[in-house]
Amino acid sequence: MEHLNIGMLLFLIASGFLASFIDSVVGGGGLISIPALMMTGLPPTVVLGTNKLAGTISSLTSTITYIRSGKINFRLVKYLLPLSFAGSILGVYTVKQISSDFLRPLIIVFLILVTFYSLLKKEWGRESKFEQFTVKTGIFIAMASFAIGFYDGFFGGGTGSFLMFSFLLLGFDFIQAAAKARLLNFTSNIAALIFFICLHDVNFVYGIPMGTAMLLGALVGSNVALRKGASYVKVLFVSVTILLIGKQIIDYL
């Protein structure tokens, strides 16, 4: 408790609100929340675990909002949830064994490709063109759900953006993609959180106040996204992805 002062508490609350507002729409909130938690002086693994606690609260709130809006079709995603859960647990286990640094150059390339593709496809994601799953698209989204779940547990930054991109490739609009990405992201978050708690890598003193602020930020963010529509989400998606690229390059260098 000695590290928790009023100034730090207010800083975590403000950072958490802003991070979850962005994360509830397009992902990438860890760009804000993780550096904020690093300023508390916690060990890196505890920072990641504490961020998972706050992020799980945030993703639950935005997921509920999207469910109530009717934007999530559980018949389409119920088979993906166990894959995302299992992938995340495997990712956390793996990151405890080896360093995640070797992944960073590959993630930078992926994020750049995602950004360019989103900018070049100007009409992409404005209207849903998805009809039904085929064997090919079913295998693709199943593999993506497991792989991105693994990535969330192993590395984390930009998970929501990668999930959105996967659903956009299937023909969903930005709002529908955001809704489904939130549900899968919540699943991978809760899996990783359970593992971090078992490893005693979660600081509840910092995580609960920040998580409460993130709950409010997620509620506001997801409601704004639903009200503003797909065009607003696309602009925010591209903006956050560019910031993710910059952050990953700076960390790598």
Sequence and secondary structure as in RCSB ss.txt:
>XXXX:A:sequence
MEHLNIGMLLFLIASGFLASFIDSVVGGGGLISIPALMMTGLPPTVVLGTNKLAGTISSLTSTITYIRSGKINFR
LVKYLLPLSFAGSILGVYTVKQISSDFLRPLIIVFLILVTFYSLLKKEWGRESKFEQFTVKTGIFIAMASFAIGF
YDGFFGGGTGSFLMFSFLLLGFDFIQAAAKARLLNFTSNIAALIFFICLHDVNFVYGIPMGTAMLLGALVGSNVA
LRKGASYVKVLFVSVTILLIGKQIIDYL
>XXXX:A:secstr
 TT  HHHHHHHHHHHHHHHHHHHHHS THHHHHHHHHTTT  HHHHHHHHHHHHHHHHHHHHHHHHHHT   HH
HHTTTHHHHHHHHHHHHHHHTTS SGGGHHHHHHHHHHHHHHHHH TTTTTS       HHHHHHHHHHHHHHHH
HHHHT TTHHHHHHHHHHHTT  HHHHHHHHHHHHHHHHHHHHHHHHHTT   HHHHHHHHHHHHHHHHHHHHHH
HHH HHHHHHHHHHHHHHHHHHHHHHH 
